Amino acid sequence: MDAPLLGVNIDHVATLRNARGGYFPDPIAAAQLAVEAGADIITFHLREDRRHIKDEDVVRLKAEIQVPLNFEAAVTDEMLDIIEHTRPEHVCLVPERRQEVTTEGGLDVVGQFARVQGACSRLAQAGCRVSLFIGADPAQIDASAKAGATCVELHTGPLAHAWWDKDEARVQAELARLRTGLQHARAQGLRTHAGHGLALSNALSASAVSGGVSSTALVAALPEVAELHIGHALIGHSVFVGMRQAIADFKAEAIRARRAAAMVG
Ligand code: PXP
């Protein structure tokens, strides 16, 4: 029973800092605290428009953070150059559209196969472990394996939306789709991660279906999930309970869910 590793996404600390255009709160200080509180990986997304994490943050993260960095980026020459220069341990390639509030869909590996394959090869040569953020779609999973990725992160957004909407039937359907996708990816030799929109069920976040089970627990219970990447709801939770406690709460939730699933299974 290995609980999934927790990648803490610190983008929203940078969003808060940038709201005043200054130095506070410092996302690197948040990353340090997250590591002290049990984060296994620090995740960040350097967007084309630099709306949260900035180039200077990436330099400081690399110099100051001792756990693996998971650098999320679009498949562009600019980003590949920065990643080659930074050499983070992990890279997660994501789609990016300027107008979106957050990463909305998965990467279309099928539609831009040559480009993604070229990026996987460049990043592997730079010593990075490459993950592709995709929907739980067998064609995208097969293309990811063929493109040379080591891992896929399956998009839990559809499940998370159903969970916030308290739509039990949709939650169960999305959970089954996610599980099938994870198993399919495993069968292709890919390491499997999950993330996007995951939250806790409690009085502060206040959505619960599936008998009160959180979206984080629903996903963490799946034995194929080796890593969870969580940002918005974790930073949101820390507004109420503090960041150290928020990370402890998410980690405990994942461990509890995996342990309970192992006992049932
Ligand atoms: N995984 C990927 C690839 C993402 O792009 C994001 C959002 O930046 C997350 C996980 C975390 O999503 P959320 O902030 O909704 O927890």
Residues whose N, C-alpha, C, O or C-beta is under 5 A from the ligand:
A	BS01	PXP	N9 H45 V94 T103 F133 G195 H196 G197 L198 H229 I230 G231 H232 A233
